[in-house]
Amino acid sequence: MSWISVLVVAIGVALVAVALLPLIVLLDLAGGGDGLGLCTGGLGGCRTSYFDGPELLGVLGLVIFVLVVAMRAARQAQAAAERRQEDTTFGPSVGGRDRLGGW
């Protein structure tokens, strides 16, 4: 497994973790917790402004966007490395076109 494959797996794990973060916070709040530090006094004592939710959504959206762009770049680099490895493994063609009628 090359370092590019490890990077692709790490970015995938990060994407899943960021996508599941709001669910984990809500489950913690529903269970009587502090929402992983979001509401220190629990759900009843949570004081937030009108902009906390959209700000959190914007930050999570931006992080997911950056991770998707990084995943795309890593997958393209992985494909290029595999193509390069294929080219060096198989070598040049032996020129069978002459034997097949020259088409």
C-alpha positions in Angstrom: 0.0 0.0 0.0 1.5 3.3 -1.1 1.5 6.5 0.8 -1.1 7.9 -1.6 -3.5 5.0 -0.7 -3.0 5.7 3.0 -3.8 9.4 2.3 -7.0 8.5 0.5 -8.1 6.3 3.4 -7.3 9.0 5.9 -9.2 11.6 4.0 -12.2 9.2 3.7 -12.1 8.6 7.5 -12.0 12.3 8.1 -15.0 12.9 5.7 -17.0 10.3 7.6 -16.0 11.8 11.0 -16.9 15.4 10.0 -20.3 14.2 8.5 -21.2 12.3 11.7 -20.1 15.0 14.1 -23.5 16.8 14.3 -25.3 13.5 14.9 -22.9 12.6 17.7 -23.4 16.0 19.3 -27.2 15.7 19.1 -27.1 12.2 20.6 -24.9 13.4 23.5 -27.3 16.3 24.1 -30.4 14.0 24.0 -28.7 11.7 26.5 -28.3 14.5 29.0 -24.7 15.4 28.2 -23.2 18.7 27.3 -23.0 18.2 23.5 -19.2 17.6 23.6 -18.7 20.9 25.2 -21.1 22.9 23.1 -23.6 23.5 25.9 -21.8 23.4 29.2 -24.9 23.4 31.3 -26.7 20.7 29.3 -29.6 21.4 26.9 -31.6 23.4 29.4 -28.8 25.8 30.2 -27.6 26.2 26.6 -27.5 29.9 25.5 -26.8 30.4 21.9 -27.2 33.2 19.4 -29.1 33.1 16.2 -25.9 32.7 14.2 -24.4 29.7 16.0 -26.3 27.2 13.9 -25.6 28.7 10.5 -21.9 29.4 11.5 -21.5 25.7 12.5 -23.2 24.6 9.3 -20.9 26.9 7.2 -17.7 25.6 8.9 -18.7 22.0 8.5 -19.7 22.6 4.9 -16.4 24.3 4.2 -14.4 21.5 5.9 -16.3 18.8 3.9 -15.7 20.8 0.7 -12.0 21.0 1.4 -11.8 17.3 2.2 -13.7 16.4 -1.0 -11.3 18.5 -3.1 -8.3 16.9 -1.3 -9.8 13.4 -1.9 -10.2 14.2 -5.6 -6.6 15.4 -5.9 -5.3 12.3 -4.0 -7.3 10.0 -6.3 -6.0 11.7 -9.4 -2.4 11.4 -8.1 -3.1 7.7 -7.3 -4.4 7.1 -10.8 -1.3 8.9 -12.3 1.0 6.8 -10.2 -0.7 3.6 -11.2 -0.5 4.6 -14.9 3.2 5.4 -14.5 3.8 2.1 -12.9 1.9 0.3 -15.6 3.9 2.0 -18.3 7.2 1.0 -16.8 6.0 -2.6 -16.0 4.8 -3.5 -19.5 7.3 -1.6 -21.5 6.9 -0.5 -25.1 4.8 -2.4 -27.6 6.4 -5.2 -29.7 4.8 -3.9 -32.9 2.3 -6.6 -33.8 0.6 -4.3 -36.2 2.8 -5.4 -39.1 1.8 -9.0 -38.7 -1.9 -8.2 -38.6 -2.0 -6.5 -42.0 -0.8 -3.0 -41.1 -4.1 -1.5 -40.0 
